[in-house]
Amino acid sequence: MRPHCDSLVPDGVFVPEEGGVRIEPLPPPRKGEVERLLRGVSHRVLRLLEKRGALPAQGPEDALQTYQAHSLQQRLSWTEVEVRPPPRKQPRCALVEGFSLHANTHLHAKDRQGLERPGRYGARGALALERLSRMEDGRSAWRMKRPLPDGTTHLRFTGLEL
């Protein structure tokens, strides 16, 4: 599993005016701006992991390799290393040292239903609690939506693993 984060970001700045505020639209970010932002985010995430002891103090390239190796070592036994082709080049999308940023989705101001969909997605819990249960040995069992090819229907975790 990989960490994943979604954000709804206004494509303008709020400007105070008499009686309220208005939004001043901004042009969409250029690819270079998206890449620069992602480089900054990836650097900060790796430094935070290093500061919290999840990564040894090293340069960012070594830290990323260490993090990826640790991730693979800790993977569950039923998984296989997922090999994905790099994303095709799209405007306002970047891939930097294993981190990716997709900033190419725009919702029109009057598209209330379009705005509601990502808002609901972002507001839902990370885990569907009705699929999580406690086993007799104290571990947690996670019921998957679909069985794995080997027939596995539940994943079992200790509290720390979960």
Protein Blocks (a to p, Z undefined) as FASTA:
>chain_A
ZZdddddddfbdcdddehiacddddddddfklmmmmmmmmmmmmmmmmmmnopaccddfk
lmmmmmmmmmmmmpcfkbccdddddddddehiaceehiacdfkbccdfklmmlmmmmmmm
mmpcfbdfklgccdfkopacdddfbdcfkopabdcddfklZZ
